[in-house]
């Protein structure tokens, strides 16, 4: 588990290797990552955009950016959390991810950049 808190917004990521959908002989290593975004503050926020930096050992960095997460722009009230999961495919089976959520405080419209903690990815098949 990897966690960080920025502006009273806690982001926790739990990555896992998806052996069922991976094909190591084809350099296709799939990872699922489970994300929880908790609003520990006193103001409601809305998550507007995301930016991921994906590192694949031997293949370098890829940046992925877009609106919301999984097609949603969730509002997260004080004391509430939003959970989702997604997938990433690496060619080497070893890498990492980190990023930012671009949010807005719904009371004063102040923009907030919320850090997504860096987390490591390693295919279990490579560690044997």
C-alpha positions, -999 to +999 in steps of 0.1 A: +000+000+000+012+035-009-003+066+005+003+104+006-018+134+018-019+167+000-042+196+011-061+172+034-068+148+005-053+113+011-046+091-019-039+054-013-029+030-040-027-007-038-012-023-070-014-060-079-002-081-107-029-095-129-015-129-139-048-140-155-047-113-181-009-112-186+011-130-213+048-128-203+059-146-235+043-117-255+058-090-232+024-082-218+023-077-181-010-064-167-013-046-134-045-036-116-043-006-092-069+002-066-072+038-056-089+054-026-092+092-025-103+104+010-113+139+018-099+146+053-106+183+050-135+206+057-144+215+021-160+195-008-138+190-038-143+178-074-117+158-093-114+173-128-083+158-144-055+133-139-020+129-151+000+097-148+037+091-153+043+055-161+078+040-161+085+007-178+120-006-172+139-007-205+112+012-224+111+045-206+084+069-195+049+074-208+026+102-197-012+097-197-035+126-190-072+132-193-104+143-178-116+127-145-110+091-137-127+061-152-150+085-171-162+103-139-155+136-123-164+127-087-173+152-060-159+141-027-174+157+004-156+161+038-153+128+055-161+108+023-140+088+000-141+077-036-127+044-047-120+031-082-096+007-100-079+007-133-052-012-152-019-006-168+002-028-192+040-029-190+062-046-216+090-054-192+070-065-162+089-040-140+082-003-135+064+023-115+037+049-116+031+083-100+009+112-109-014+141-100-051+147-096-062+182-106-091+191-083-111+221-073-124+232-039-162+236-045-166+264-019-140+288-032-132+274-066-095+272-056-075+247-078-058+219-060-030+197-073-032+164-054-002+141-055-006+104-064+021+085-045+047+067-066+042+030-065+062+001-078+051-026-102+067-060-105+053-091-122+054-120-097+065-143-125+098-124-127+106-127-090+108-165-090 
